[in-house]
Amino acid sequence: MTEASTTTTTTHLMTINMGPQHPSTHGVLRLLLELDGETITKAVPHVGFLHRGVEKLAEYRTYHQCIPLTDRLDYVAPFSNNLAYALTVEKLLGIEIPERAQHIRVLLCELTRIASHLLWLATHALDIGAMTVFFYCFREREAIYDIFEMVSGARMHTSYIRVGGVSRDLPGGFAERTHKFVMEFPSRLNEYETLLTENPIWKKRTVDVGIISAEDAIDYGLSGPSLRGSGVNWDIRKAEPYSQYDKYQFAVPLGKNGDVYDRYRIRIEEMHQSNGIVQQALNILPKGDYLARIPNVTLPPKEDVETIMESMITHFKLITDGIHPPKGEVYASIEAPKGELGFYLVSDGSSHPYRLKIRPPSFVNLEALPKMIEGRMLPDVVATIGSLDIVLGEIDR
């Protein structure tokens, strides 16, 4: 008689680093992944490789000097960053800005949303293997950047929106060039959808991948397309309108399953809606000032600085000494392309912020990544990160 032999199976887990030098992590993100074969059992994001100390730097800048710092947060959406900061300072000061300036802000921020989503779609598709879409998206993105350069003189770090309005009026030919773009863009979007939406390979990589429920999305504090992809109807432009958004007609697209595919469909539809908002802004753009005329807050027009002594003195004092908001603390937020971008400001009455705290959507949305990918296969990490549309400039700050 022989004794039955027993076999003990030992599972060996593997720990690997994905990033910080990896094209699919969209910056210098490092993921520490624990694998059982190719199945992810644990995922831990490591951030901070791009930390510049923006919030601390702001304490040593005047309120106007902080504007270029905001350009470098989500550096593919500079107008949105400028707007969120300007609204916060304007709320602290308790000032109103001209109606024309508000509509200019809306127009440029919606063009920014389209440009941001185009970059997202180009890189997201490339990550999954759809190279043609990458070239098509950059074609339209270049057209938008030409418009940005026409308006501000810069293509990326625009620093165009200022406390009290915008730095200069729209140039001649702007309306015609922008109108040409919004007329052509819907057909371009249809090209992207033809290539991807019903593509069986695309759907195999995105449907039922990176799922997060509506309840979990709310618990994690997600915002933007990452939240609406789970079916949660929350858009700050509708819920808490700013910059005259309540005068615009647009829909808020929602997903059902909260997967990578839903987040893709949300952003495609958002580009359609933003294109419509830009068209409405062109049609209703009123005449008037592009910058509020408020002594000790806004800079006088350049032509006055060159010809009127008092204006030159005011300009010199505002540049060197800055503005002095009253003591207090405020928070203001906007619906940026990636979600809720908010600024919390504390003033001690001096010419520079006493404290500045930024609520970047990418940082909050990234927190939900482990929930989305644990239990999934390794290739799903790439698709899921892409669907969150993170940028490390605002995560690390």
C-alpha positions as CSV (number, residue, x, y, z in Angstrom):
1,M,0.0,0.0,0.0
2,T,1.4,3.4,-1.0
3,E,0.6,6.7,0.7
4,A,-1.0,9.3,-1.5
5,S,1.5,12.1,-2.3
6,T,0.4,15.7,-1.8
7,T,1.5,18.5,-4.1
8,T,1.7,22.0,-2.8
9,T,1.3,24.8,-5.4
10,T,3.0,28.1,-4.5
11,T,1.9,31.3,-6.3
12,H,4.8,33.7,-6.9
13,L,3.8,37.3,-7.5
14,M,5.9,39.6,-9.6
15,T,6.3,43.3,-8.9
16,I,7.2,45.6,-11.9
17,N,7.6,49.3,-12.5
18,M,5.5,50.9,-15.2
19,G,7.1,54.3,-15.7
20,P,8.1,56.9,-14.9
21,Q,9.7,56.7,-18.4
22,H,6.9,55.0,-20.3
23,P,5.0,56.5,-23.3
24,S,1.6,55.3,-22.1
25,T,1.7,56.9,-18.7
26,H,1.3,60.3,-20.2
27,G,4.1,62.0,-18.4
28,V,6.4,60.9,-15.5
29,L,3.9,58.7,-13.7
30,R,5.3,55.6,-12.0
31,L,2.9,52.7,-11.4
32,L,4.1,49.9,-9.0
33,L,2.2,46.9,-10.3
34,E,1.9,43.5,-8.5
35,L,1.1,40.7,-10.9
36,D,-0.1,37.2,-10.7
37,G,0.8,36.1,-14.2
38,E,-0.6,38.9,-16.3
39,T,-3.4,39.7,-13.8
40,I,-3.0,42.8,-11.7
41,T,-3.5,42.1,-8.0
42,K,-2.3,45.5,-6.7
43,A,-1.5,48.9,-8.2
44,V,0.1,51.8,-6.5
45,P,0.6,55.2,-8.3
46,H,3.8,57.1,-7.4
47,V,3.8,60.8,-8.4
48,G,5.9,63.9,-7.7
49,F,8.6,63.6,-10.3
50,L,7.5,66.9,-11.9
51,H,6.9,68.8,-8.7
52,R,7.8,72.5,-9.0
53,G,6.2,74.0,-5.9
54,V,3.7,76.1,-7.8
55,E,1.5,76.7,-4.7
56,K,4.5,77.9,-2.7
57,L,5.9,80.0,-5.5
58,A,2.6,81.9,-5.6
59,E,3.2,83.2,-2.1
60,Y,6.2,85.2,-3.5
61,R,4.4,86.5,-6.6
62,T,1.9,89.3,-7.1
63,Y,-1.6,88.3,-8.1
64,H,-0.8,89.2,-11.7
65,Q,2.5,87.4,-11.7
66,C,0.8,84.2,-10.7
67,I,-1.0,83.9,-14.1
68,P,2.0,82.4,-16.0
69,L,2.3,79.8,-13.2
70,T,-1.3,78.6,-14.1
71,D,-0.4,78.0,-17.7
72,R,2.0,75.3,-16.7
73,L,-0.5,73.2,-14.7
74,D,-2.6,71.4,-17.4
75,Y,-0.3,72.7,-20.1
76,V,-2.6,71.6,-22.9
77,A,-5.4,73.8,-21.5
78,P,-3.9,77.1,-20.6
79,F,-7.0,79.2,-21.1
80,S,-9.0,77.1,-18.7
81,N,-6.2,77.4,-16.1
82,N,-6.1,81.2,-16.5
83,L,-9.8,81.4,-16.2
84,A,-10.1,79.4,-13.0
85,Y,-7.5,81.5,-11.3
86,A,-8.9,84.8,-12.6
87,L,-12.4,84.0,-11.4
88,T,-11.0,83.2,-7.9
89,V,-9.2,86.6,-7.6
90,E,-12.2,88.4,-9.0
91,K,-14.4,86.7,-6.4
92,L,-11.9,87.8,-3.7
93,L,-12.0,91.4,-5.1
94,G,-15.8,91.4,-5.6
95,I,-15.6,92.8,-9.1
96,E,-17.6,92.4,-12.3
97,I,-16.0,92.1,-15.7
98,P,-17.4,93.3,-19.0
99,E,-19.8,91.1,-20.9
100,R,-17.6,91.0,-24.0
101,A,-14.7,89.7,-21.9
102,Q,-16.9,87.0,-20.4
103,H,-17.9,85.7,-23.9
104,I,-14.4,85.9,-25.2
105,R,-13.4,83.7,-22.2
106,V,-16.1,81.1,-23.0
107,L,-15.2,81.0,-26.7
108,L,-11.5,80.4,-26.0
109,C,-12.1,77.9,-23.2
110,E,-14.3,75.8,-25.5
111,L,-11.7,75.9,-28.2
112,T,-9.3,74.8,-25.5
113,R,-11.6,71.9,-24.6
114,I,-11.6,70.7,-28.2
115,A,-7.8,71.0,-28.5
116,S,-7.4,69.1,-25.2
117,H,-9.7,66.3,-26.2
118,L,-8.0,66.1,-29.6
119,L,-4.7,65.5,-27.9
120,W,-6.3,63.0,-25.6
121,L,-7.9,61.1,-28.6
122,A,-4.7,61.2,-30.6
123,T,-2.5,59.7,-27.8
124,H,-5.2,57.4,-26.5
125,A,-5.8,55.8,-29.9
126,L,-2.0,55.6,-30.5
127,D,-1.6,53.8,-27.1
128,I,-4.1,51.1,-28.2
129,G,-2.6,50.8,-31.7
130,A,-4.8,53.2,-33.9
131,M,-2.1,55.3,-35.5
132,T,-4.1,57.0,-38.3
133,V,-6.3,58.8,-35.8
134,F,-3.2,60.4,-34.2
135,F,-2.3,62.2,-37.5
136,Y,-5.9,63.3,-38.1
137,C,-6.3,64.8,-34.6
138,F,-3.1,66.8,-34.8
139,R,-4.3,68.3,-38.1
140,E,-7.3,69.9,-36.4
141,R,-5.3,70.7,-33.2
142,E,-2.8,72.7,-35.3
143,A,-5.7,74.8,-36.7
144,I,-6.8,75.7,-33.1
145,Y,-3.3,76.5,-32.1
146,D,-3.0,78.9,-35.0
147,I,-6.1,80.7,-33.6
148,F,-4.5,80.8,-30.2
149,E,-1.3,82.3,-31.6
150,M,-3.4,84.8,-33.5
151,V,-5.1,85.9,-30.2
152,S,-2.4,85.8,-27.7
153,G,0.9,85.6,-29.5
154,A,1.6,82.1,-28.0
155,R,0.5,78.6,-28.9
156,M,0.8,76.9,-25.5
157,H,1.5,79.2,-22.5
158,T,-0.9,81.9,-23.5
159,S,-1.3,83.9,-20.2
160,Y,-4.2,85.7,-22.1
161,I,-6.9,85.8,-19.5
162,R,-6.3,88.4,-16.8
163,V,-7.9,89.6,-13.6
164,G,-10.7,91.8,-14.8
165,G,-11.0,90.4,-18.4
166,V,-8.5,89.5,-21.0
167,S,-5.1,91.1,-22.0
168,R,-6.2,92.4,-25.4
169,D,-9.2,92.4,-27.7
170,L,-9.7,89.8,-30.4
171,P,-7.7,90.6,-33.6
172,G,-9.0,91.3,-37.0
173,G,-9.8,88.2,-38.9
174,F,-10.3,86.1,-35.8
175,A,-14.1,85.6,-36.3
176,E,-13.6,84.5,-39.9
177,R,-10.9,82.0,-39.1
178,T,-12.7,80.6,-36.1
179,H,-16.0,80.3,-38.1
180,K,-14.2,78.4,-40.8
181,F,-12.9,76.0,-38.3
182,V,-16.3,75.3,-36.6
183,M,-17.9,74.7,-40.0
184,E,-15.3,72.1,-41.0
185,F,-14.8,70.4,-37.6
186,P,-18.0,68.2,-37.4
187,S,-17.0,66.4,-40.6
188,R,-13.6,65.8,-39.1
189,L,-15.2,64.3,-35.9
190,N,-17.2,62.0,-38.1
191,E,-13.9,60.7,-39.6
192,Y,-12.6,59.8,-36.2
193,E,-15.8,58.0,-35.3
194,T,-15.7,56.1,-38.6
195,L,-12.3,54.8,-37.7
196,L,-13.0,53.9,-34.1
197,T,-16.5,53.8,-32.8
198,E,-17.6,50.5,-34.3
199,N,-14.1,49.2,-34.9
200,P,-14.2,45.6,-33.4
201,I,-10.5,45.9,-32.2
202,W,-11.2,49.2,-30.6
203,K,-14.3,47.9,-28.8
204,K,-12.4,44.8,-27.7
205,R,-9.8,47.0,-26.0
206,T,-12.3,49.5,-24.4
207,V,-15.7,47.9,-23.7
208,D,-16.1,46.5,-20.2
209,V,-12.5,47.7,-19.4
210,G,-11.6,50.1,-16.5
211,I,-15.1,50.1,-15.1
212,I,-16.1,52.3,-12.2
213,S,-19.6,52.6,-10.9
214,A,-21.5,55.9,-10.4
215,E,-21.3,55.3,-6.6
216,D,-17.6,54.7,-6.6
217,A,-16.9,57.6,-9.0
218,I,-18.7,60.0,-6.5
219,D,-16.9,58.5,-3.5
220,Y,-13.5,59.0,-5.2
221,G,-14.4,62.6,-6.1
222,L,-14.1,62.1,-9.9
223,S,-15.1,64.9,-12.1
224,G,-15.3,65.7,-15.8
225,P,-15.7,63.0,-18.4
226,S,-14.4,60.4,-16.0
227,L,-17.4,61.1,-13.7
228,R,-20.0,61.6,-16.5
229,G,-18.8,58.4,-18.1
230,S,-20.3,56.6,-15.1
231,G,-23.7,58.3,-15.7
232,V,-23.4,61.1,-13.1
233,N,-24.9,64.3,-14.4
234,W,-22.6,66.9,-13.0
235,D,-21.1,69.7,-15.1
236,I,-20.1,73.0,-13.3
237,R,-21.1,75.0,-16.5
238,K,-24.7,73.8,-15.9
239,A,-24.8,73.3,-12.1
240,E,-23.0,76.5,-11.1
241,P,-22.8,78.7,-14.3
242,Y,-19.9,81.2,-14.6
243,S,-18.8,83.5,-17.4
244,Q,-22.4,83.7,-18.9
245,Y,-22.6,79.9,-19.6
246,D,-26.2,80.1,-18.6
247,K,-26.8,81.9,-21.9
248,Y,-25.6,79.0,-24.0
249,Q,-27.4,76.0,-25.2
250,F,-25.5,72.7,-24.9
251,A,-26.1,69.1,-23.7
252,V,-24.2,67.2,-21.1
253,P,-23.4,63.7,-22.5
254,L,-23.6,60.8,-20.1
255,G,-22.3,57.2,-20.2
256,K,-24.0,54.1,-18.8
257,N,-21.3,51.5,-17.9
258,G,-18.4,53.7,-16.7
259,D,-15.9,51.9,-18.8
260,V,-13.1,53.1,-21.2
261,Y,-15.5,53.0,-24.2
262,D,-18.0,55.3,-22.4
263,R,-15.4,57.8,-21.5
264,Y,-14.3,57.8,-25.2
265,R,-17.9,58.4,-26.3
266,I,-18.3,61.2,-23.8
267,R,-15.3,63.2,-25.0
268,I,-16.3,62.8,-28.7
269,E,-19.8,64.2,-27.9
270,E,-18.3,67.0,-25.8
271,M,-16.3,68.1,-28.8
272,H,-19.5,68.3,-30.8
273,Q,-21.1,70.4,-28.0
274,S,-18.1,72.7,-27.5
275,N,-18.0,73.3,-31.3
276,G,-21.7,74.5,-31.0
277,I,-20.8,76.7,-28.0
278,V,-18.0,78.4,-30.0
279,Q,-20.5,79.0,-32.9
280,Q,-23.0,80.6,-30.4
281,A,-20.3,82.8,-28.9
282,L,-19.3,84.1,-32.3
283,N,-22.9,85.0,-33.0
284,I,-23.7,86.7,-29.7
285,L,-20.3,88.4,-29.0
286,P,-21.2,91.9,-27.9
287,K,-19.2,95.1,-28.4
288,G,-17.6,96.8,-25.5
289,D,-14.6,96.7,-23.3
290,Y,-12.4,93.6,-23.1
291,L,-11.0,94.6,-19.7
292,A,-12.7,96.2,-16.7
293,R,-11.7,99.8,-16.0
294,I,-11.0,99.5,-12.2
295,P,-8.3,101.7,-10.7
296,N,-5.7,99.9,-8.7
297,V,-6.8,96.5,-10.1
298,T,-6.6,96.4,-13.9
299,L,-3.9,97.9,-16.1
300,P,-4.8,100.9,-18.2
301,P,-4.9,100.5,-22.0
302,K,-1.5,100.5,-23.6
303,E,-2.3,103.5,-25.8
304,D,-3.1,105.5,-22.7
305,V,0.1,104.4,-21.0
306,E,2.0,105.8,-24.0
307,T,0.2,109.2,-24.1
308,I,-1.1,110.0,-20.6
309,M,1.2,110.5,-17.6
310,E,-1.4,109.4,-15.0
311,S,-1.9,106.1,-16.9
312,M,1.8,105.5,-17.1
313,I,2.1,106.0,-13.3
314,T,-0.8,103.7,-12.6
315,H,0.7,101.0,-14.9
316,F,4.1,101.3,-13.1
317,K,2.5,101.0,-9.6
318,L,0.4,98.0,-10.5
319,I,3.3,96.2,-12.1
320,T,5.8,96.8,-9.2
321,D,3.4,96.8,-6.2
322,G,0.5,94.7,-7.5
323,I,-3.1,94.7,-6.3
324,H,-4.2,94.5,-2.7
325,P,-7.4,92.5,-2.2
326,P,-9.1,92.6,1.1
327,K,-8.4,90.0,3.8
328,G,-10.4,86.8,3.3
329,E,-10.5,83.4,1.7
330,V,-12.4,82.2,-1.4
331,Y,-12.8,79.1,-3.6
332,A,-13.8,79.1,-7.3
333,S,-13.9,76.3,-9.8
334,I,-14.6,75.7,-13.5
335,E,-15.4,72.8,-15.7
336,A,-11.9,72.3,-17.3
337,P,-11.4,69.7,-20.0
338,K,-10.3,67.1,-17.5
339,G,-12.8,67.9,-14.8
340,E,-13.2,70.4,-11.9
341,L,-10.3,72.7,-11.6
342,G,-10.5,74.9,-8.5
343,F,-8.4,77.5,-6.7
344,Y,-8.5,78.2,-3.0
345,L,-7.0,81.6,-2.1
346,V,-6.3,83.2,1.2
347,S,-5.5,86.9,1.3
348,D,-3.9,88.8,4.2
349,G,-4.4,92.1,2.4
350,S,-0.9,92.2,0.9
351,S,0.0,92.2,-2.8
352,H,0.6,88.5,-3.0
353,P,-1.5,85.4,-1.9
354,Y,-1.0,84.3,1.7
355,R,-1.9,80.8,0.7
356,L,-2.9,79.2,-2.6
357,K,-4.2,75.7,-2.9
358,I,-5.1,74.1,-6.3
359,R,-7.7,71.3,-6.8
360,P,-6.4,69.6,-10.0
361,P,-8.8,67.2,-11.7
362,S,-6.1,64.8,-12.9
363,F,-4.8,64.3,-9.3
364,V,-8.2,63.4,-8.0
365,N,-9.1,61.2,-11.0
366,L,-5.8,59.3,-10.8
367,E,-6.7,58.1,-7.3
368,A,-9.4,55.9,-8.8
369,L,-7.0,54.1,-11.1
370,P,-6.2,51.1,-8.8
371,K,-9.9,50.5,-8.4
372,M,-10.3,50.4,-12.2
373,I,-7.4,48.1,-13.0
374,E,-6.9,45.7,-10.1
375,G,-8.2,42.2,-11.2
376,R,-7.7,43.2,-14.9
377,M,-5.0,42.1,-17.4
378,L,-1.8,44.1,-17.8
379,P,-2.7,45.5,-21.3
380,D,-5.8,47.1,-19.8
381,V,-3.7,49.4,-17.7
382,V,-2.7,51.4,-20.9
383,A,-6.3,51.7,-22.0
384,T,-7.5,52.8,-18.6
385,I,-4.9,55.4,-18.0
386,G,-5.6,56.9,-21.4
387,S,-9.3,57.1,-20.7
388,L,-8.6,59.2,-17.5
389,D,-6.7,61.8,-19.6
390,I,-4.3,62.7,-16.9
391,V,-1.5,65.3,-17.2
392,L,1.3,65.3,-14.7
393,G,1.9,69.0,-14.8
394,E,-1.2,69.6,-12.7
395,I,-0.8,66.3,-10.6
396,D,2.7,67.2,-9.4
397,R,2.3,71.0,-9.5
